């Protein structure tokens, strides 16, 4: 099941990946320090990445903004991600010893000058 898809922006590549707040409940519960580490399997390579979700307060209100921090920049550099690329996070059936989360990188194709993503 798709948790979220995101077309990457400059900030996502240079600092941290902002996660849609409505997707937070699909990830492991946060600790009392407002963070959790979890493993994600790369669909293309099979490599397992270790990421951290951290929640920070959005300015001028109380709702928490989830972001991927630890491990994210290493993933960005390894995959040579660029502005406009898309990442898709999925959850999978949990099996003993299996990684529950998957990530897929999609690069846009130019067709008649328009960017489209392969399905």
C-alpha positions in Angstrom: 0.0 0.0 0.0 1.3 3.4 -0.9 1.9 5.6 2.1 2.9 8.7 0.2 4.4 10.0 -3.1 6.5 13.1 -3.2 8.1 15.1 -6.0 11.4 16.3 -4.5 12.2 19.9 -3.9 15.5 21.6 -3.2 15.0 21.5 0.5 14.2 17.8 0.4 17.5 17.1 -1.2 19.7 19.4 0.8 18.4 19.0 4.3 15.5 16.7 5.1 12.4 15.1 3.5 9.2 16.6 4.7 6.5 13.9 5.1 2.8 14.6 4.7 1.3 14.8 8.3 -1.6 12.6 7.3 0.9 9.8 6.5 2.6 9.8 9.9 0.3 7.1 11.4 1.5 4.6 8.8 5.0 4.6 10.4 6.2 3.2 13.7 5.0 5.1 16.8 7.3 8.0 17.9 9.2 7.9 21.1 8.8 10.5 23.8 11.6 12.4 22.1 9.3 12.8 19.0 11.4 10.5 16.8 11.7 6.9 15.7 14.3 5.0 13.6 13.1 2.4 11.1 14.3 0.4 8.1 13.2 0.8 4.5 14.0 -1.5 1.6 15.0 0.1 -1.7 12.8 -1.6 -4.4 15.4 -1.1 -7.1 18.6 -2.4 -5.3 17.2 -4.3 -2.3 19.5 -2.3 0.0 18.0 -1.6 3.4 18.3 2.0 4.5 17.9 3.2 8.1 15.9 6.4 8.4 14.7 8.5 11.3 11.4 10.3 11.5 11.5 13.4 13.6 8.6 15.7 14.3 9.1 19.4 14.7 6.6 22.1 15.3 5.5 24.1 12.4 5.9 27.8 13.0 3.0 29.7 14.6 0.9 26.7 15.4 1.0 23.5 17.4 0.8 20.8 14.8 3.8 18.6 14.3 5.6 18.5 11.0 7.2 15.1 10.4 10.5 14.9 8.5 13.0 12.2 7.6 16.4 13.1 8.9 19.0 10.5 9.8 20.0 8.4 6.8 18.0 10.6 4.3 21.0 12.6 2.9 23.0 9.4 2.5 20.1 8.0 0.4 19.9 11.2 -1.6 23.6 11.1 -2.5 23.7 7.4 -3.2 20.7 7.6 -5.5 21.9 10.9 -7.1 18.4 12.3 -6.6 17.5 15.6 -8.3 14.8 18.2 -8.0 11.7 16.8 -9.7 12.5 13.2 -9.0 9.7 11.4 -7.1 10.0 9.1 -4.1 7.2 6.7 -3.1 7.0 5.1 0.3 5.1 1.9 0.7 4.1 -0.5 3.5 4.2 -4.2 3.0 2.7 -7.2 4.8 4.8 -7.7 7.8 6.5 -11.1 7.9 8.9 -12.4 10.5 12.3 -10.7 10.0 11.1 -8.8 6.9 11.4 -5.1 6.4 7.9 -3.6 6.6 8.6 -0.4 4.5 9.8 0.0 0.9 10.9 3.1 -1.1 11.0 3.5 -4.8 12.6 6.3 -6.8 11.1 7.5 -10.0 12.7 9.9 -12.5 10.5 11.9 -14.8 10.5 11.3 -18.5 10.1 14.2 -20.9 7.4 13.5 -23.5 6.6 16.4 -25.9 8.1 18.8 -23.3 6.0 17.5 -20.4 7.4 15.6 -17.4 5.6 12.3 -16.8 6.4 9.5 -14.4 6.4 5.9 -15.6 3.8 3.8 -13.8 
